[in-house]
Amino acid sequence: MDAPNDLELRSTLARLREDHRDLDAAISALEMAAIPNRIQLQRLKKRKLAIKDQLSRLEALLVPDIIA
């Protein structure tokens, strides 16, 4: 199995960061609603957390292993 190259990783990271920002804006807007939809808020927050986890994993792949 080939490891993804840096360019693909960086592209994926950029897309995920944008998705994360979009979800953050959607969550903020939904929280400001007169009667926020709690179920939808919970789903958006779960999606945002999943994206954050993906970001962490992919960023770790870009950091070289350095033995100190």
ROSE-4610 file (N, C-alpha, C; in Angstrom, 1 decimal, always signed):
// ROSE-4610
residu = [M/M/M/D/D/D/A/A/A/P/P/P/N/N/N/D/D/D/L/L/L/E/E/E/L/L/L/R/R/R/S/S/S/T/T/T/L/L/L/A/A/A/R/R/R/L/L/L/R/R/R/E/E/E/D/D/D/H/H/H/R/R/R/D/D/D/L/L/L/D/D/D/A/A/A/A/A/A/I/I/I/S/S/S/A/A/A/L/L/L/E/E/E/M/M/M/A/A/A/A/A/A/I/I/I/P/P/P/N/N/N/R/R/R/I/I/I/Q/Q/Q/L/L/L/Q/Q/Q/R/R/R/L/L/L/K/K/K/K/K/K/R/R/R/K/K/K/L/L/L/A/A/A/I/I/I/K/K/K/D/D/D/Q/Q/Q/L/L/L/S/S/S/R/R/R/L/L/L/E/E/E/A/A/A/L/L/L/L/L/L/V/V/V/P/P/P/D/D/D/I/I/I/I/I/I/A/A/A]
num = [1/1/1/2/2/2/3/3/3/4/4/4/5/5/5/6/6/6/7/7/7/8/8/8/9/9/9/10/10/10/11/11/11/12/12/12/13/13/13/14/14/14/15/15/15/16/16/16/17/17/17/18/18/18/19/19/19/20/20/20/21/21/21/22/22/22/23/23/23/24/24/24/25/25/25/26/26/26/27/27/27/28/28/28/29/29/29/30/30/30/31/31/31/32/32/32/33/33/33/34/34/34/35/35/35/36/36/36/37/37/37/38/38/38/39/39/39/40/40/40/41/41/41/42/42/42/43/43/43/44/44/44/45/45/45/46/46/46/47/47/47/48/48/48/49/49/49/50/50/50/51/51/51/52/52/52/53/53/53/54/54/54/55/55/55/56/56/56/57/57/57/58/58/58/59/59/59/60/60/60/61/61/61/62/62/62/63/63/63/64/64/64/65/65/65/66/66/66/67/67/67/68/68/68]
x = [+0.8/+0.0/+0.9/+0.7/+1.5/+1.1/+2.0/+1.7/+1.4/+0.3/+0.0/+1.1/+1.3/+2.4/+2.0/+3.0/+2.8/+1.8/+1.8/+0.9/-0.5/-0.8/-2.2/-2.6/-1.7/-2.0/-2.3/-1.5/-1.7/-3.0/-3.4/-4.6/-5.8/-5.7/-6.8/-6.9/-5.8/-5.8/-6.5/-6.2/-6.8/-8.3/-8.7/-10.2/-10.8/-10.2/-10.8/-10.8/-9.8/-9.8/-10.9/-11.2/-12.3/-13.6/-13.8/-15.0/-15.2/-14.1/-14.1/-14.6/-14.0/-14.4/-15.9/-16.3/-17.7/-18.7/-18.3/-19.1/-19.2/-18.0/-18.0/-19.0/-19.0/-19.9/-21.3/-21.6/-23.0/-23.5/-22.6/-22.9/-23.2/-22.3/-22.5/-23.9/-24.2/-25.4/-26.6/-26.5/-27.6/-27.8/-26.7/-26.8/-27.5/-27.4/-27.9/-29.4/-29.9/-31.3/-32.2/-33.4/-34.4/-34.6/-34.9/-35.1/-34.1/-32.9/-31.9/-32.4/-32.1/-32.4/-31.3/-31.6/-30.5/-30.0/-30.8/-30.4/-29.5/-29.8/-29.0/-27.6/-27.7/-26.5/-25.6/-26.1/-25.3/-24.7/-25.4/-24.9/-23.7/-23.9/-22.9/-21.6/-21.8/-20.7/-19.9/-20.6/-20.0/-19.2/-19.8/-19.1/-17.8/-17.9/-16.8/-15.7/-16.0/-15.1/-14.4/-15.2/-14.6/-13.6/-13.9/-13.0/-11.7/-11.9/-10.7/-9.8/-10.4/-9.6/-8.9/-9.6/-8.9/-7.7/-8.0/-6.9/-5.7/-5.9/-4.8/-4.0/-4.7/-4.1/-3.2/-3.8/-3.1/-1.9/-2.1/-1.0/+0.2/-0.1/+0.9/+1.7/+1.0/+1.7/+2.7/+2.5/+3.4/+4.6/+4.5/+5.6/+6.6/+7.9/+8.8/+9.1/+9.4/+9.8/+11.2/+11.4/+12.7/+13.0/+14.1/+14.5/+15.4/+15.0/+15.8/+16.7]
y = [-1.2/+0.0/+1.2/+2.1/+3.3/+4.4/+5.0/+6.1/+7.4/+8.1/+9.3/+10.3/+11.0/+12.0/+13.3/+14.1/+15.3/+16.3/+16.3/+17.2/+16.8/+15.5/+15.0/+15.3/+15.0/+15.3/+16.7/+17.6/+19.1/+19.5/+19.0/+19.3/+18.8/+17.6/+17.1/+17.9/+18.3/+19.1/+20.4/+21.0/+22.3/+22.2/+21.1/+20.9/+20.7/+19.8/+19.5/+20.8/+21.6/+22.9/+23.8/+23.8/+24.6/+24.1/+22.8/+22.1/+22.4/+22.4/+22.6/+24.1/+25.0/+26.4/+26.6/+26.0/+26.1/+25.5/+24.4/+23.8/+24.7/+25.3/+26.2/+27.4/+27.9/+29.0/+28.6/+27.4/+26.9/+26.6/+26.1/+25.9/+27.2/+28.2/+29.5/+30.1/+30.0/+30.6/+29.8/+28.5/+27.7/+28.0/+28.3/+28.6/+29.9/+30.8/+32.2/+32.2/+31.1/+31.1/+31.2/+31.7/+31.9/+30.6/+29.6/+28.2/+27.3/+27.1/+26.3/+24.8/+24.2/+22.7/+21.9/+21.4/+20.7/+19.5/+18.8/+17.5/+17.9/+18.9/+19.3/+19.9/+20.6/+21.1/+20.0/+19.0/+17.9/+17.1/+17.0/+16.3/+17.1/+18.4/+19.3/+19.3/+19.3/+19.2/+17.9/+16.8/+15.5/+15.5/+16.0/+16.1/+16.9/+18.0/+18.9/+18.2/+17.5/+16.7/+15.6/+15.0/+13.9/+14.5/+15.7/+16.4/+16.8/+17.2/+17.6/+16.4/+15.3/+14.0/+13.7/+13.8/+13.5/+14.5/+15.7/+16.7/+16.4/+16.0/+15.6/+14.4/+13.4/+12.2/+12.6/+13.4/+13.7/+14.7/+15.6/+16.5/+15.7/+14.6/+13.8/+13.0/+12.7/+12.0/+13.0/+14.3/+15.2/+15.5/+15.3/+15.6/+14.4/+14.6/+13.5/+13.0/+11.7/+11.0/+11.4/+12.1/+12.5/+11.8/+11.0/+10.4/+11.3/+11.7/+12.6/+11.8]
z = [+0.0/+0.0/+0.0/-1.0/-1.1/-0.1/+0.6/+1.5/+0.6/+1.0/+0.3/+0.3/-0.8/-0.8/-0.1/+0.1/+0.9/+0.2/-1.1/-1.8/-1.6/-1.7/-1.5/+0.0/+0.9/+2.3/+2.6/+2.0/+2.2/+1.6/+0.5/-0.2/+0.6/+1.1/+2.0/+3.3/+3.9/+5.1/+4.8/+3.7/+3.4/+3.2/+2.6/+2.4/+3.8/+4.6/+5.9/+6.8/+6.8/+7.5/+7.1/+5.8/+5.3/+5.8/+5.7/+6.2/+7.7/+8.5/+9.9/+10.2/+9.4/+9.6/+9.2/+8.1/+7.7/+8.8/+9.4/+10.4/+11.6/+11.9/+13.1/+12.9/+11.6/+11.3/+11.4/+10.9/+10.9/+12.3/+13.2/+14.6/+15.3/+15.0/+15.7/+15.2/+13.9/+13.4/+14.0/+14.2/+14.7/+16.2/+16.9/+18.3/+18.6/+17.6/+17.7/+17.4/+16.8/+16.4/+17.7/+17.5/+18.6/+19.3/+18.5/+19.1/+18.3/+18.9/+18.2/+18.2/+17.1/+16.9/+17.5/+18.7/+19.5/+18.8/+18.1/+17.5/+16.3/+15.5/+14.4/+15.0/+16.1/+16.7/+17.1/+17.7/+18.2/+17.0/+15.9/+14.7/+14.1/+14.0/+13.5/+14.4/+15.7/+16.6/+16.5/+16.3/+16.1/+14.8/+13.8/+12.5/+12.6/+13.3/+13.5/+14.3/+15.3/+16.1/+15.3/+14.4/+13.6/+12.6/+12.1/+11.1/+11.9/+13.1/+13.9/+14.1/+14.4/+14.6/+13.3/+12.2/+10.9/+10.7/+11.0/+10.8/+11.7/+12.9/+13.8/+13.2/+12.7/+12.2/+10.9/+10.1/+8.8/+9.1/+10.1/+10.4/+11.0/+11.8/+12.4/+11.3/+10.2/+9.1/+8.4/+8.4/+7.8/+8.7/+10.0/+10.9/+10.8/+10.5/+10.5/+11.9/+11.9/+13.2/+13.5/+14.6/+15.1/+16.4/+16.4/+17.6/+18.3/+19.5/+20.3/+21.3]
